[in-house]
Amino acid sequence: MTDTSKAEIGPRYRQCAAVLRRRIADGYYPVGEYLPSERRLCKEFKLSRLTIRKTISELVGEGLIRNVPGAGNVVLRRRALIKGSRVVGCIMLRKVGFPVLDPYYGDIFAGLEQRMGVGGYRLLFSSMSSEEMWSAKGAGIVVETVRRHRLEGVVLIGGGSDEFILAIHKKKIPLVLVDRSSPHAGIPSVMPDNVRGAFELTEYILGLGHTRIAFLRAPWDEVVKARYEGFLEAHRRAGLEFDERRIIEGDYVMEAACDGVSRALETFGLGYFTAVFAINDQAAMGAIRALKAKGLQIPGDVSVAGFDDISWAEYADPPLTTVRVPRQEMGRLAAEMVIQILNAPGTAAVRRLLIQPELVVRSSCGPCPSGSGSR
């Protein structure tokens, strides 16, 4: 098992405590079993006995372990007690319904909450509409929420205009962005490499012989622009020119995507595309619904691919070819950024992390139907 204690900024006993805390949370040291002896910990971390004892004292104070005289330190629970913990705000973009239940955002939140809890922090959750996140008024709501609830920092997931983000940052509120980045210096972020993921998926579809691929998009936000960039780059490298008439207007949700594909079929007919690159998995499922309503077979007549690899994707009919985004890992990394900033104000390096996605091939994509050459 590999731990990187250098990622934790602060006194060395706290760095050691952070590693042990993570091991306990991950089950490496199971509840009811004992930690290694102080001598073994001294040797592993190259720390003095006094420093290791300060580490143990901190974990005892958090209720994670209990000292048993003559036996050692037994693990009591996988997460620290909430009493006395510090509070960080988590604000999510509200697209449709409650965002924590969204299969994409819900996984990010789960990773964030787990890591923040291990670090002794509580999360205060809130959601905001697109209109609020793209307005000065919305930034004022965030600033007031921070003041009223005495939040130590904010994790912003999924959206916000540059002006909205900068207005919060100018109030000296510690801020980390997830699934969004900012051109402004000093604002850390975690997001998937959407360009690379889209390039690899498009390259795979082109490799199946498809030259008429529709791009089923959502409104032109940062994510859509990046995925479209990767989509176009794959065409360029294949020596193909993409016909922009094959851009289908939809959204991130199934219903709007289904309506968009239905309109495209009515406008251009059944042969105008042989594959659909959907902006996410929910949009892909909407496309499949629209295509099946026209009597088309997936992938016999039209191939369909999504993006994100949400939990539903492998249970779609047919199981969905997609790009896996490590969402819980994104949440965990965002939490670690916040903890670093709060534990060492002004010293933690600003990082903009691009998380690498992974192509997942299932059965919703197949070879281009014979006789369906480019035109």
C-alpha positions as CSV (number, residue, x, y, z in Angstrom):
1,M,0.0,0.0,0.0
2,T,1.4,3.4,-1.0
3,D,0.8,6.6,1.0
4,T,2.1,10.0,0.1
5,S,2.4,11.9,3.3
6,K,4.0,14.8,1.5
7,A,0.5,15.7,0.1
8,E,-0.5,16.7,3.6
9,I,0.9,20.1,4.7
10,G,1.5,20.9,8.4
11,P,3.4,19.5,11.4
12,R,4.9,16.1,10.8
13,Y,2.8,14.5,13.5
14,R,-0.3,15.7,11.6
15,Q,1.1,14.4,8.3
16,C,1.5,11.0,10.0
17,A,-2.0,11.2,11.5
18,A,-3.5,12.0,8.1
19,V,-1.9,8.8,6.6
20,L,-3.1,6.7,9.5
21,R,-6.5,8.3,9.4
22,R,-6.8,7.4,5.7
23,R,-5.7,3.8,6.3
24,I,-8.3,3.4,9.0
25,A,-11.0,4.9,6.7
26,D,-10.0,2.6,3.9
27,G,-10.1,-0.5,6.1
28,Y,-6.4,-1.2,5.9
29,Y,-6.5,-1.1,9.7
30,P,-9.9,-2.8,10.4
31,V,-12.1,-1.9,13.4
32,G,-11.2,-4.0,16.4
33,E,-7.6,-4.6,15.3
34,Y,-4.5,-2.9,16.6
35,L,-2.3,-0.3,14.9
36,P,1.3,-1.2,14.5
37,S,3.5,-0.6,17.5
38,E,5.0,2.8,18.2
39,R,8.4,1.3,17.3
40,R,7.2,0.1,13.9
41,L,5.5,3.5,13.2
42,C,8.7,5.3,14.1
43,K,10.7,3.2,11.7
44,E,8.1,3.5,8.9
45,F,7.6,7.2,9.1
46,K,11.2,8.0,10.2
47,L,9.9,10.0,13.2
48,S,10.8,10.2,16.8
49,R,8.9,8.3,19.5
50,L,7.6,11.7,20.9
51,T,6.2,12.7,17.4
52,I,4.5,9.3,17.0
53,R,2.9,9.7,20.5
54,K,1.5,13.1,19.5
55,T,0.1,11.4,16.4
56,I,-1.5,8.7,18.5
57,S,-2.9,11.3,20.9
58,E,-4.6,13.2,18.0
59,L,-6.3,10.0,16.8
60,V,-7.4,9.1,20.3
61,G,-8.9,12.6,20.6
62,E,-10.9,12.1,17.4
63,G,-12.3,8.9,18.8
64,L,-10.7,6.8,16.0
65,I,-8.6,4.6,18.3
66,R,-8.3,3.8,22.1
67,N,-5.1,3.0,24.0
68,V,-5.2,-0.3,25.7
69,P,-2.4,-0.4,28.4
70,G,0.0,-3.2,27.7
71,A,-1.6,-4.1,24.4
72,G,-1.4,-1.0,22.1
73,N,-3.9,1.1,20.2
74,V,-7.1,-0.5,19.0
75,V,-9.2,0.9,16.1
76,L,-12.7,1.9,17.3
77,R,-14.3,3.4,14.1
78,R,-13.4,4.2,10.5
79,R,-14.4,7.9,10.7
80,A,-13.6,10.6,13.3
81,L,-16.3,11.8,15.7
82,I,-18.1,14.9,14.4
83,K,-18.0,16.7,17.7
84,G,-15.8,19.8,17.4
85,S,-15.3,19.3,13.7
86,R,-15.0,22.2,11.3
87,V,-17.5,23.1,8.6
88,V,-17.0,23.5,4.8
89,G,-19.8,24.4,2.4
90,C,-20.5,22.2,-0.7
91,I,-22.5,24.0,-3.4
92,M,-23.7,22.0,-6.4
93,L,-25.2,23.1,-9.7
94,R,-28.9,22.1,-9.7
95,K,-29.9,21.0,-13.2
96,V,-32.9,18.8,-12.7
97,G,-34.0,17.5,-9.3
98,F,-31.8,17.1,-6.2
99,P,-28.2,17.0,-7.3
100,V,-27.0,14.6,-4.6
101,L,-29.3,12.0,-6.2
102,D,-27.8,12.7,-9.7
103,P,-25.7,9.6,-10.7
104,Y,-22.8,11.9,-11.7
105,Y,-22.8,14.5,-9.0
106,G,-23.8,12.1,-6.3
107,D,-20.6,10.1,-6.7
108,I,-18.5,13.3,-6.5
109,F,-20.3,14.3,-3.3
110,A,-19.8,10.8,-1.8
111,G,-16.0,11.0,-2.4
112,L,-15.9,14.5,-1.0
113,E,-17.9,13.7,2.1
114,Q,-15.9,10.6,2.9
115,R,-12.6,12.3,2.8
116,M,-13.8,15.4,4.6
117,G,-15.2,13.3,7.4
118,V,-12.0,11.4,7.8
119,G,-10.2,14.8,8.1
120,G,-12.6,15.9,10.9
121,Y,-14.7,18.2,8.8
122,R,-18.5,18.4,8.3
123,L,-20.1,19.5,5.0
124,L,-23.0,21.9,4.7
125,F,-24.7,21.1,1.5
126,S,-26.6,23.5,-0.8
127,S,-27.6,23.7,-4.4
128,M,-28.1,26.6,-6.8
129,S,-29.8,27.0,-10.2
130,S,-27.9,27.8,-13.4
131,E,-29.4,31.3,-13.2
132,E,-28.0,31.9,-9.7
133,M,-24.6,30.5,-10.6
134,W,-24.3,32.9,-13.5
135,S,-25.2,36.1,-11.7
136,A,-23.7,38.5,-9.2
137,K,-26.7,37.9,-6.9
138,G,-25.8,34.3,-6.7
139,A,-22.3,35.1,-5.5
140,G,-23.8,37.3,-2.9
141,I,-25.9,34.4,-1.7
142,V,-22.8,32.2,-1.3
143,V,-20.9,34.9,0.6
144,E,-23.8,35.4,3.0
145,T,-24.1,31.6,3.5
146,V,-20.4,31.5,4.4
147,R,-20.9,34.3,6.9
148,R,-24.1,33.1,8.5
149,H,-22.9,29.5,9.0
150,R,-19.2,30.4,9.7
151,L,-18.0,28.2,6.9
152,E,-14.2,27.8,6.6
153,G,-14.3,27.2,2.9
154,V,-16.4,26.3,-0.1
155,V,-16.3,23.4,-2.7
156,L,-18.2,24.4,-5.8
157,I,-19.3,21.5,-8.0
158,G,-20.5,21.7,-11.5
159,G,-20.8,25.3,-12.7
160,G,-20.7,29.0,-12.2
161,S,-19.7,31.9,-14.5
162,D,-16.2,33.3,-14.2
163,E,-17.6,36.4,-12.6
164,F,-19.5,34.4,-10.1
165,I,-16.4,32.4,-9.1
166,L,-14.2,35.5,-9.0
167,A,-16.6,37.4,-6.8
168,I,-16.4,34.6,-4.2
169,H,-12.6,34.4,-4.5
170,K,-12.2,38.1,-4.0
171,K,-13.9,37.8,-0.6
172,K,-10.9,35.7,0.5
173,I,-13.1,32.6,0.9
174,P,-11.0,29.4,0.4
175,L,-12.5,27.9,-2.7
176,V,-12.0,24.7,-4.7
177,L,-13.8,23.9,-8.0
178,V,-14.9,20.5,-9.1
179,D,-15.9,19.6,-12.7
180,R,-15.1,23.2,-13.5
181,S,-12.0,25.3,-13.8
182,S,-11.3,29.0,-13.7
183,P,-8.9,31.2,-15.8
184,H,-8.2,33.3,-12.7
185,A,-4.9,32.6,-10.8
186,G,-5.2,31.3,-7.3
187,I,-8.3,29.1,-7.7
188,P,-7.6,25.4,-7.5
189,S,-9.8,22.9,-9.4
190,V,-10.3,19.2,-10.2
191,M,-11.9,18.0,-13.4
192,P,-11.7,15.2,-15.9
193,D,-9.6,15.5,-19.1
194,N,-12.7,15.9,-21.3
195,V,-10.7,16.6,-24.4
196,R,-8.7,13.4,-24.1
197,G,-11.7,11.3,-23.2
198,A,-13.7,12.6,-26.1
199,F,-10.8,12.1,-28.5
200,E,-10.4,8.4,-27.5
201,L,-14.1,7.7,-27.7
202,T,-14.4,9.3,-31.2
203,E,-11.3,7.6,-32.4
204,Y,-12.8,4.3,-31.4
205,I,-16.1,5.0,-33.2
206,L,-14.2,6.1,-36.3
207,G,-12.2,2.9,-36.1
208,L,-15.4,0.9,-36.5
209,G,-15.9,2.5,-39.9
210,H,-18.3,5.3,-39.0
211,T,-17.7,8.6,-40.8
212,R,-21.1,10.2,-40.2
213,I,-21.2,10.7,-36.4
214,A,-23.7,13.0,-34.8
215,F,-22.6,15.1,-31.8
216,L,-25.5,15.2,-29.3
217,R,-24.7,18.2,-27.2
218,A,-25.9,20.1,-24.2
219,P,-25.8,23.9,-23.9
220,W,-22.2,25.2,-24.7
221,D,-20.6,25.1,-21.2
222,E,-17.0,24.3,-20.4
223,V,-17.5,20.6,-20.4
224,V,-19.4,20.5,-23.8
225,K,-16.8,22.7,-25.4
226,A,-13.9,20.4,-24.2
227,R,-15.7,17.3,-25.4
228,Y,-16.5,18.8,-28.7
229,E,-12.8,19.8,-29.1
230,G,-11.7,16.2,-28.5
231,F,-14.4,15.0,-30.9
232,L,-13.2,17.4,-33.7
233,E,-9.5,16.5,-33.1
234,A,-10.2,12.9,-33.7
235,H,-11.8,13.7,-37.0
236,R,-8.9,15.9,-38.0
237,R,-6.4,13.3,-37.2
238,A,-8.4,10.8,-39.3
239,G,-8.3,13.2,-42.2
240,L,-12.1,13.8,-42.0
241,E,-14.1,17.0,-42.0
242,F,-17.0,17.1,-39.6
243,D,-20.3,18.4,-41.0
244,E,-21.7,20.8,-38.3
245,R,-25.2,19.9,-39.5
246,R,-24.7,16.7,-37.5
247,I,-24.7,18.7,-34.2
248,I,-27.9,17.8,-32.4
249,E,-29.2,20.2,-29.8
250,G,-30.1,18.3,-26.6
251,D,-29.1,18.5,-22.9
252,Y,-27.5,16.4,-20.2
253,V,-30.9,14.7,-19.3
254,M,-32.6,11.9,-21.1
255,E,-35.9,13.6,-22.1
256,A,-34.2,16.6,-23.8
257,A,-31.7,14.3,-25.6
258,C,-34.5,12.0,-26.8
259,D,-36.4,15.0,-28.2
260,G,-33.3,16.4,-29.9
261,V,-32.6,13.1,-31.7
262,S,-36.2,12.7,-32.7
263,R,-36.2,16.1,-34.3
264,A,-32.9,15.3,-36.1
265,L,-34.4,12.1,-37.5
266,E,-37.5,14.0,-38.7
267,T,-35.4,16.7,-40.3
268,F,-32.7,14.7,-42.0
269,G,-34.0,11.2,-42.2
270,L,-32.7,7.9,-41.0
271,G,-29.4,7.8,-43.0
272,Y,-27.9,11.1,-42.0
273,F,-25.7,9.6,-39.2
274,T,-24.7,6.0,-38.4
275,A,-23.4,6.8,-34.9
276,V,-24.2,9.2,-32.0
277,F,-21.6,10.7,-29.7
278,A,-23.8,11.7,-26.7
279,I,-22.5,14.4,-24.3
280,N,-23.2,12.1,-21.3
281,D,-24.7,8.7,-20.5
282,Q,-28.1,10.1,-19.8
283,A,-28.2,11.8,-23.1
284,A,-27.1,8.5,-24.8
285,M,-30.0,6.7,-23.2
286,G,-32.3,9.4,-24.5
287,A,-30.8,8.9,-28.0
288,I,-31.4,5.1,-27.8
289,R,-35.0,5.7,-26.8
290,A,-35.6,8.0,-29.8
291,L,-33.8,5.6,-32.2
292,K,-35.8,2.6,-31.0
293,A,-39.0,4.5,-31.4
294,K,-38.2,4.7,-35.1
295,G,-37.7,0.9,-35.3
296,L,-33.9,1.2,-35.4
297,Q,-31.5,-1.4,-33.9
298,I,-28.7,-0.5,-31.6
299,P,-25.9,-1.0,-32.8
300,G,-27.1,-2.8,-35.9
301,D,-28.4,0.3,-37.6
302,V,-27.0,3.1,-35.4
303,S,-24.2,3.0,-32.8
304,V,-24.5,5.1,-29.6
305,A,-21.9,6.1,-27.1
306,G,-22.1,8.1,-23.9
307,F,-19.7,9.7,-21.4
308,D,-19.1,9.4,-17.6
309,D,-19.9,5.7,-17.0
310,I,-22.6,6.3,-14.4
311,S,-24.0,3.3,-12.6
312,W,-26.9,2.9,-15.0
313,A,-24.6,2.6,-18.1
314,E,-23.8,-1.1,-17.9
315,Y,-27.5,-1.9,-17.4
316,A,-28.7,0.0,-20.4
317,D,-30.2,-1.9,-23.3
318,P,-27.8,-2.5,-24.9
319,P,-25.0,-1.9,-22.3
320,L,-23.4,1.5,-23.1
321,T,-20.0,2.1,-24.6
322,T,-18.8,5.2,-22.7
323,V,-15.9,7.0,-21.0
324,R,-15.4,6.4,-17.3
325,V,-14.8,9.5,-15.2
326,P,-13.5,8.6,-11.7
327,R,-16.0,10.8,-9.9
328,Q,-15.4,9.7,-6.3
329,E,-11.7,10.2,-6.8
330,M,-12.4,13.8,-8.0
331,G,-14.4,14.4,-4.8
332,R,-11.6,13.0,-2.6
333,L,-8.9,15.1,-4.3
334,A,-11.0,18.2,-3.9
335,A,-11.4,17.5,-0.2
336,E,-7.6,17.0,0.1
337,M,-7.1,20.4,-1.6
338,V,-9.5,22.1,0.8
339,I,-7.9,20.5,3.9
340,Q,-4.4,21.6,2.7
341,I,-5.6,25.2,2.2
342,L,-7.3,25.3,5.6
343,N,-4.5,23.7,7.5
344,A,-1.8,25.9,6.0
345,P,-3.3,29.2,4.7
346,G,-1.1,30.9,2.1
347,T,1.3,28.0,1.7
348,A,-0.6,25.3,-0.1
349,A,0.3,25.3,-3.8
350,V,-2.6,26.1,-6.2
351,R,-3.2,23.0,-8.3
352,R,-5.4,22.4,-11.4
353,L,-5.8,18.7,-11.6
354,L,-6.9,17.0,-14.8
355,I,-8.0,13.4,-14.0
356,Q,-7.5,10.9,-16.8
357,P,-10.7,9.1,-18.0
358,E,-10.9,5.6,-19.4
359,L,-12.6,4.3,-22.5
360,V,-15.1,1.5,-21.6
361,V,-16.2,-0.6,-24.6
362,R,-19.6,-2.4,-24.3
363,S,-22.1,-3.5,-26.9
364,S,-23.9,-0.2,-27.9
365,C,-21.3,0.4,-30.7
366,G,-20.6,-1.8,-33.6
367,P,-19.3,-1.7,-37.2
368,C,-20.7,0.8,-39.6
369,P,-23.6,-0.9,-41.5
370,S,-22.6,-2.0,-45.0
371,G,-23.7,0.4,-47.7
372,S,-23.6,3.3,-45.3
373,G,-20.5,5.1,-46.7
374,S,-19.8,8.7,-46.1
375,R,-21.7,11.5,-47.9
